[in-house]
Amino acid sequence: MSEAENPIIFSLFMIFTGAAIFATLALYARQALPVAYILLGIFIGSYGLKLIDNAAAIGEMAQIGIMFLLFLLGFRFVTTAFVTDVA
């Protein structure tokens, strides 16, 4: 299966593989992970090597990522601490 047959799978593979590599390098260099993710986006996106050029698919994946981020943030939010602080 080539990139032309399934660009979404190829894009996800490039994003997750690149994220693992860039995150490892960022941790080794004692940098914040968001810096690594931004650099990854520049590197594989339309400003770098242009490995991923389907802007619509990337936009949809980004929206799903934001939903997951907010979902995980909801798990860390403790409502009992909020209620005791307000009262």
DRENTORKOL-3810 file (N, C-alpha, C; in nm, 4 decimals):
REM DRENTORKOL-3810
@n.u->0.0849; n.v->-0.1173; n.w->0.0000; ca.u->0.0000; ca.v->0.0000; ca.w->0.0000; c.u->0.0897; c.v->0.1238; c.w->0.0000
@n.u->0.0710; n.v->0.2072; n.w->-0.0952; ca.u->0.1535; ca.v->0.3271; ca.w->-0.1063; c.u->0.0811; c.v->0.4466; c.w->-0.0468
@n.u->0.1497; n.v->0.5592; n.w->-0.0456; ca.u->0.0924; ca.v->0.6821; ca.w->0.0100; c.u->-0.0316; c.v->0.7238; c.w->-0.0672
@n.u->-0.0316; n.v->0.7039; n.w->-0.1998; ca.u->-0.1436; ca.v->0.7470; ca.w->-0.2828; c.u->-0.2692; c.v->0.6655; c.w->-0.2549
@n.u->-0.2541; n.v->0.5401; n.w->-0.2103; ca.u->-0.3693; ca.v->0.4560; ca.w->-0.1847; c.u->-0.4417; c.v->0.4941; c.w->-0.0565
@n.u->-0.3684; n.v->0.5346; n.w->0.0455; ca.u->-0.4300; ca.v->0.5691; ca.w->0.1737; c.u->-0.3526; c.v->0.6823; c.w->0.2400
@n.u->-0.3798; n.v->0.8069; n.w->0.2018; ca.u->-0.3012; ca.v->0.9187; ca.w->0.2557; c.u->-0.3248; c.v->0.9451; c.w->0.4045
@n.u->-0.4421; n.v->0.9084; n.w->0.4563; ca.u->-0.4690; ca.v->0.9312; ca.w->0.5984; c.u->-0.3795; c.v->0.8431; c.w->0.6843
@n.u->-0.3672; n.v->0.7160; n.w->0.6464; ca.u->-0.2820; ca.v->0.6241; ca.w->0.7220; c.u->-0.1366; c.v->0.6695; c.w->0.7153
@n.u->-0.0925; n.v->0.7118; n.w->0.5974; ca.u->0.0444; ca.v->0.7612; ca.w->0.5821; c.u->0.0665; c.v->0.8857; c.w->0.6674
@n.u->-0.0305; n.v->0.9766; n.w->0.6679; ca.u->-0.0188; ca.v->1.0993; ca.w->0.7475; c.u->-0.0113; c.v->1.0677; c.w->0.8960
@n.u->-0.0978; n.v->0.9782; n.w->0.9430; ca.u->-0.0941; ca.v->0.9399; ca.w->1.0839; c.u->0.0381; c.v->0.8730; c.w->1.1199
@n.u->0.0870; n.v->0.7872; n.w->1.0310; ca.u->0.2157; ca.v->0.7224; ca.w->1.0553; c.u->0.3273; c.v->0.8258; c.w->1.0663
@n.u->0.3301; n.v->0.9222; n.w->0.9752; ca.u->0.4343; ca.v->1.0250; ca.w->0.9769; c.u->0.4236; c.v->1.1110; c.w->1.1027
@n.u->0.3016; n.v->1.1440; n.w->1.1433; ca.u->0.2833; ca.v->1.2288; ca.w->1.2613; c.u->0.3283; c.v->1.1564; c.w->1.3874
@n.u->0.2832; n.v->1.0319; n.w->1.4074; ca.u->0.3177; ca.v->0.9598; ca.w->1.5301; c.u->0.4646; c.v->0.9192; c.w->1.5345
@n.u->0.5182; n.v->0.8780; n.w->1.4210; ca.u->0.6605; ca.v->0.8431; ca.w->1.4176; c.u->0.7468; c.v->0.9666; c.w->1.4410
@n.u->0.7128; n.v->1.0750; n.w->1.3732; ca.u->0.7872; ca.v->1.1988; ca.w->1.3922; c.u->0.7740; c.v->1.2524; c.w->1.5336
@n.u->0.6539; n.v->1.2398; n.w->1.5921; ca.u->0.6341; ca.v->1.2869; ca.w->1.7288; c.u->0.7203; c.v->1.2084; c.w->1.8270
@n.u->0.7312; n.v->1.0782; n.w->1.8053; ca.u->0.8145; ca.v->0.9974; ca.w->1.8938; c.u->0.9612; c.v->1.0376; c.w->1.8821
@n.u->1.0069; n.v->1.0582; n.w->1.7601; ca.u->1.1474; ca.v->1.0950; ca.w->1.7383; c.u->1.1765; c.v->1.2346; c.w->1.7928
@n.u->1.0916; n.v->1.3313; n.w->1.7570; ca.u->1.1144; ca.v->1.4690; ca.w->1.8006; c.u->1.0978; c.v->1.4831; c.w->1.9523
@n.u->1.0037; n.v->1.4093; n.w->2.0121; ca.u->0.9864; ca.v->1.4156; ca.w->2.1572; c.u->1.1082; c.v->1.3586; c.w->2.2283
@n.u->1.1636; n.v->1.2511; n.w->2.1747; ca.u->1.2842; ca.v->1.1938; ca.w->2.2333; c.u->1.3996; c.v->1.2926; c.w->2.2269
@n.u->1.4150; n.v->1.3569; n.w->2.1119; ca.u->1.5219; ca.v->1.4564; ca.w->2.0971; c.u->1.5003; c.v->1.5762; c.w->2.1896
@n.u->1.3739; n.v->1.6182; n.w->2.2032; ca.u->1.3449; ca.v->1.7323; ca.w->2.2906; c.u->1.3727; c.v->1.6986; c.w->2.4368
@n.u->1.3348; n.v->1.5794; n.w->2.4787; ca.u->1.3625; ca.v->1.5402; ca.w->2.6170; c.u->1.5119; c.v->1.5276; c.w->2.6421
@n.u->1.5834; n.v->1.4765; n.w->2.5438; ca.u->1.7285; ca.v->1.4656; ca.w->2.5573; c.u->1.7932; c.v->1.6041; c.w->2.5674
@n.u->1.7368; n.v->1.7021; n.w->2.4922; ca.u->1.7896; ca.v->1.8389; ca.w->2.4944; c.u->1.7277; c.v->1.9231; c.w->2.6057
@n.u->1.6439; n.v->1.8609; n.w->2.6894; ca.u->1.5765; ca.v->1.9286; ca.w->2.8010; c.u->1.4912; c.v->2.0468; c.w->2.7550
@n.u->1.4151; n.v->2.0217; n.w->2.6489; ca.u->1.3231; ca.v->2.1211; ca.w->2.5960; c.u->1.1803; c.v->2.0744; c.w->2.6211
@n.u->1.0870; n.v->2.1663; n.w->2.6140; ca.u->0.9464; ca.v->2.1326; ca.w->2.6340; c.u->0.8932; c.v->2.0551; c.w->2.5130
@n.u->0.8013; n.v->1.9638; n.w->2.5391; ca.u->0.7461; ca.v->1.8822; ca.w->2.4313; c.u->0.6674; c.v->1.9629; c.w->2.3278
@n.u->0.5917; n.v->2.0662; n.w->2.3663; ca.u->0.5235; ca.v->2.1434; ca.w->2.2613; c.u->0.6199; c.v->2.2048; c.w->2.1594
@n.u->0.7389; n.v->2.2385; n.w->2.2032; ca.u->0.8395; ca.v->2.2900; ca.w->2.1089; c.u->0.8724; c.v->2.1828; c.w->2.0058
@n.u->0.8869; n.v->2.0587; n.w->2.0499; ca.u->0.9165; ca.v->1.9488; ca.w->1.9583; c.u->0.8018; c.v->1.9271; c.w->1.8608
@n.u->0.6787; n.v->1.9357; n.w->1.9077; ca.u->0.5639; ca.v->1.9130; ca.w->1.8213; c.u->0.5489; c.v->2.0251; c.w->1.7186
@n.u->0.5769; n.v->2.1474; n.w->1.7576; ca.u->0.5724; ca.v->2.2590; ca.w->1.6623; c.u->0.6802; c.v->2.2427; c.w->1.5565
@n.u->0.8000; n.v->2.2054; n.w->1.5996; ca.u->0.9080; ca.v->2.1824; ca.w->1.5030; c.u->0.8755; c.v->2.0666; c.w->1.4093
@n.u->0.8101; n.v->1.9635; n.w->1.4612; ca.u->0.7676; ca.v->1.8519; ca.w->1.3765; c.u->0.6695; c.v->1.8993; c.w->1.2706
@n.u->0.5744; n.v->1.9810; n.w->1.3104; ca.u->0.4781; ca.v->2.0339; ca.w->1.2144; c.u->0.5442; c.v->2.1160; c.w->1.1057
@n.u->0.6423; n.v->2.1952; n.w->1.1440; ca.u->0.7154; ca.v->2.2738; ca.w->1.0442; c.u->0.7976; c.v->2.1826; c.w->0.9543
@n.u->0.8572; n.v->2.0796; n.w->1.0120; ca.u->0.9467; ca.v->1.9906; ca.w->0.9386; c.u->0.8731; c.v->1.9062; c.w->0.8350
@n.u->0.7594; n.v->1.8461; n.w->0.8725; ca.u->0.6906; ca.v->1.7579; ca.w->0.7780; c.u->0.5773; c.v->1.8275; c.w->0.7040
@n.u->0.5462; n.v->1.9495; n.w->0.7410; ca.u->0.4357; ca.v->2.0220; ca.w->0.6790; c.u->0.4762; c.v->2.0931; c.w->0.5513
@n.u->0.3950; n.v->2.1894; n.w->0.5142; ca.u->0.4143; ca.v->2.2572; ca.w->0.3861; c.u->0.5348; c.v->2.3513; c.w->0.3834
@n.u->0.5940; n.v->2.3812; n.w->0.4991; ca.u->0.7117; ca.v->2.4684; ca.w->0.5017; c.u->0.8429; c.v->2.3920; c.w->0.5012
@n.u->0.8373; n.v->2.2625; n.w->0.5277; ca.u->0.9588; ca.v->2.1818; ca.w->0.5362; c.u->0.9728; c.v->2.0885; c.w->0.4183
@n.u->0.9688; n.v->1.9592; n.w->0.4491; ca.u->0.9875; ca.v->1.8570; ca.w->0.3468; c.u->0.8614; c.v->1.8281; c.w->0.2662
@n.u->0.7494; n.v->1.8862; n.w->0.3034; ca.u->0.6208; ca.v->1.8687; ca.w->0.2358; c.u->0.5814; c.v->1.7218; c.w->0.2262
@n.u->0.6023; n.v->1.6482; n.w->0.3351; ca.u->0.5629; ca.v->1.5076; ca.w->0.3382; c.u->0.4117; c.v->1.4932; c.w->0.3503
@n.u->0.3490; n.v->1.5873; n.w->0.4177; ca.u->0.2037; ca.v->1.5861; ca.w->0.4336; c.u->0.1514; c.v->1.7167; c.w->0.3758
@n.u->0.0686; n.v->1.7050; n.w->0.2721; ca.u->0.0205; ca.v->1.8267; ca.w->0.2076; c.u->-0.1318; c.v->1.8355; c.w->0.2003
@n.u->-0.2023; n.v->1.7424; n.w->0.2608; ca.u->-0.3474; ca.v->1.7451; ca.w->0.2611; c.u->-0.3946; c.v->1.8290; c.w->0.3798
@n.u->-0.4153; n.v->1.9552; n.w->0.3565; ca.u->-0.4477; ca.v->2.0491; ca.w->0.4643; c.u->-0.5827; c.v->2.0182; c.w->0.5285
@n.u->-0.6786; n.v->1.9727; n.w->0.4511; ca.u->-0.8107; ca.v->1.9429; ca.w->0.5069; c.u->-0.8032; c.v->1.8259; c.w->0.6046
@n.u->-0.7311; n.v->1.7218; n.w->0.5682; ca.u->-0.7182; ca.v->1.6055; ca.w->0.6569; c.u->-0.6424; c.v->1.6421; c.w->0.7838
@n.u->-0.5392; n.v->1.7229; n.w->0.7704; ca.u->-0.4623; ca.v->1.7645; ca.w->0.8876; c.u->-0.5477; c.v->1.8517; c.w->0.9788
@n.u->-0.6294; n.v->1.9369; n.w->0.9213; ca.u->-0.7198; ca.v->2.0195; ca.w->1.0016; c.u->-0.8191; c.v->1.9359; c.w->1.0805
@n.u->-0.8735; n.v->1.8313; n.w->1.0172; ca.u->-0.9671; ca.v->1.7437; ca.w->1.0874; c.u->-0.8966; c.v->1.6655; c.w->1.1980
@n.u->-0.7751; n.v->1.6176; n.w->1.1703; ca.u->-0.6999; ca.v->1.5463; ca.w->1.2737; c.u->-0.6657; c.v->1.6394; c.w->1.3892
@n.u->-0.6378; n.v->1.7649; n.w->1.3599; ca.u->-0.6071; ca.v->1.8613; ca.w->1.4662; c.u->-0.7294; c.v->1.8851; c.w->1.5539
@n.u->-0.8466; n.v->1.8932; n.w->1.4936; ca.u->-0.9683; ca.v->1.9117; ca.w->1.5730; c.u->-0.9946; c.v->1.7920; c.w->1.6627
@n.u->-0.9709; n.v->1.6714; n.w->1.6123; ca.u->-0.9872; ca.v->1.5517; ca.w->1.6944; c.u->-0.8853; c.v->1.5526; c.w->1.8085
@n.u->-0.7638; n.v->1.5971; n.w->1.7803; ca.u->-0.6617; ca.v->1.6067; ca.w->1.8846; c.u->-0.6997; c.v->1.7034; c.w->1.9942
@n.u->-0.7593; n.v->1.8158; n.w->1.9574; ca.u->-0.8050; ca.v->1.9132; ca.w->2.0570; c.u->-0.9160; c.v->1.8533; c.w->2.1422
@n.u->-1.0065; n.v->1.7766; n.w->2.0795; ca.u->-1.1135; ca.v->1.7122; ca.w->2.1565; c.u->-1.0555; c.v->1.6130; c.w->2.2571
@n.u->-0.9577; n.v->1.5336; n.w->2.2163; ca.u->-0.8936; ca.v->1.4401; ca.w->2.3088; c.u->-0.8225; c.v->1.5145; c.w->2.4210
@n.u->-0.7575; n.v->1.6249; n.w->2.3879; ca.u->-0.6884; ca.v->1.7033; ca.w->2.4899; c.u->-0.7862; c.v->1.7564; c.w->2.5937
@n.u->-0.8980; n.v->1.8111; n.w->2.5498; ca.u->-0.9978; ca.v->1.8610; ca.w->2.6430; c.u->-1.0616; c.v->1.7477; c.w->2.7236
@n.u->-1.0799; n.v->1.6319; n.w->2.6610; ca.u->-1.1336; ca.v->1.5164; ca.w->2.7315; c.u->-1.0400; c.v->1.4728; c.w->2.8430
@n.u->-0.9106; n.v->1.4648; n.w->2.8132; ca.u->-0.8134; ca.v->1.4257; ca.w->2.9151; c.u->-0.7991; c.v->1.5318; c.w->3.0232
@n.u->-0.8133; n.v->1.6574; n.w->2.9861; ca.u->-0.8102; ca.v->1.7648; ca.w->3.0847; c.u->-0.9274; c.v->1.7526; c.w->3.1811
@n.u->-1.0415; n.v->1.7080; n.w->3.1315; ca.u->-1.1580; ca.v->1.6870; ca.w->3.2168; c.u->-1.1341; c.v->1.5804; c.w->3.3215
@n.u->-1.0538; n.v->1.4800; n.w->3.2905; ca.u->-1.0211; ca.v->1.3772; ca.w->3.3898; c.u->-0.9374; c.v->1.4330; c.w->3.5036
@n.u->-0.8555; n.v->1.5302; n.w->3.4761; ca.u->-0.7666; ca.v->1.5854; ca.w->3.5781; c.u->-0.8342; c.v->1.6939; c.w->3.6619
@n.u->-0.9477; n.v->1.7422; n.w->3.6163; ca.u->-1.0186; ca.v->1.8483; ca.w->3.6861; c.u->-1.0958; c.v->1.7879; c.w->3.8027
@n.u->-1.0690; n.v->1.8331; n.w->3.9225; ca.u->-1.1340; ca.v->1.7802; ca.w->4.0423; c.u->-1.2457; c.v->1.8762; c.w->4.0818
@n.u->-1.3686; n.v->1.8294; n.w->4.0713; ca.u->-1.4815; ca.v->1.9177; ca.w->4.0994; c.u->-1.4974; c.v->1.9450; c.w->4.2480
@n.u->-1.4573; n.v->1.8526; n.w->4.3344; ca.u->-1.4729; ca.v->1.8760; ca.w->4.4785; c.u->-1.3834; c.v->1.9906; c.w->4.5255
@n.u->-1.2668; n.v->2.0033; n.w->4.4692; ca.u->-1.1782; ca.v->2.1137; ca.w->4.5069; c.u->-1.2379; c.v->2.2454; c.w->4.4586
@n.u->-1.3029; n.v->2.2436; n.w->4.3441; ca.u->-1.3655; ca.v->2.3654; ca.w->4.2928; c.u->-1.4836; c.v->2.4078; c.w->4.3806
@n.u->-1.5626; n.v->2.3139; n.w->4.4246; ca.u->-1.6799; ca.v->2.3447; ca.w->4.5066; c.u->-1.6360; c.v->2.3974; c.w->4.6431
@n.u->-1.5340; n.v->2.3411; n.w->4.7034; ca.u->-1.4903; ca.v->2.3879; ca.w->4.8350; c.u->-1.4243; c.v->2.5254; c.w->4.8267
@n.u->-1.3590; n.v->2.5549; n.w->4.7136; ca.u->-1.2963; ca.v->2.6862; ca.w->4.6983; c.u->-1.3997; c.v->2.7965; c.w->4.6772
@n.u->-1.5075; n.v->2.7649; n.w->4.6109; ca.u->-1.6112; ca.v->2.8644; ca.w->4.5818; c.u->-1.6936; c.v->2.8943; c.w->4.7068
@n.u->-1.7263; n.v->2.7910; n.w->4.7836; ca.u->-1.8134; ca.v->2.8083; ca.w->4.8994; c.u->-1.7473; c.v->2.8710; c.w->5.0176
END
